Amino acid sequence: MAEAPSNNVVPLPRPHAVAPFEFPSPGTVILSPITNNSYTVGDRRGEGSFGVVFDCVDVWRNALVAKVLKPNGSAFDAVEQKAMSELGALVHVRHPKIVHVHDAFVYKGACYIISERCDNTLHNMISRPNFEPRVWFFAIARCILQAVHFAHVQGLVHCDIHPGNIFSRFIRDEIVPAEHAAFTFKLGDFGLAKQRVSVDAQSTFLNSIRPPEAIAPDEFGPVDHRVDIYHVGLVLLQAFSGQILSFDRDEILAGRPRELALALPPSVAFAIEKTLRRHVVHRTSSALEVWRDLSAQAGLASAS
């Protein structure tokens, strides 16, 4: 989980007696002691390694999600610390291309993190047979690279960027609520994020996206913020290819992702293969540089 600065880590408000843990059921109303806002829980939306996500609606009728952290056999204080760490990280990353966190609290023995509700994941979009990579690619790249650049400026490394943690969202029209005025992509789930100075080979990475330097740092270089650049490269490779890809340890060490990127059209090949170089010293150094490479190759007006 993220390691927030100590002056920003404060215990989540909770009752003196902690109730036995249980996941909420649809229709359950949970109350935040921080904001006095109440949230009505809806259907179970998804599940990750560290939590289960439910739809919910607050008193303002905002469509939100409630992430309930899993105990996983841990003592309550350890679960609470995970929630505090994730919240501490997100305090520093308020950005329109990053999923917004509204609230975090303990209710009846469970740690809740309340976030804006998005409409889909990039994973689901790419998996659809009618997904058109050429239509969506540059919008996806522009949004996610902005988010990564901002996080890095704030001193955070996400460590877990993949299509399942990139979300699409329709922006609500307040005058005509049934209509959607805009569409955007956002980076979410900072549950594995770490302070930039704390990222190392022992940091937690999903095996399917573990960068080469986290497997063999002596050969490929230091583990730093450029793990996010490698992960972005994997996302861009999948977005442009229009298919979800998976690589095992041997393929990652052999540079298979970069080989696939080199076979892409010239308009994107250089920018993507550069993010997937195994040796960190030869990899793209920042999200801003990735965007400049993409813009230059594609001849976009925003190249400057």
Secondary structure, DSSP 8 states (H G I E B T S, - for coil): -----GGG-------SS--------TT-EEE-TTT--EEEEEEEEEE-SSEEEEEEEETT--EEEEEEE--TT--HHHHHHHHHHHHHHHTT---TTB--EEEEEEETTEEEEEEE--SEEHHHHHHSTT--HHHHHHHHHHHHHHHHHHHHHTTEE----SGGGEEEEEEE-SSSTTSEEEEEEEE---TT-EEGGG--TTS---GGG--HHHH-HHHH---STHHHHHHHHHHHHHHHHTS-----HHHHHHTHHHHHHHTS-HHHHHHHHHHT-SSGGGS---HHHHHHHHHHHHT-GGG-
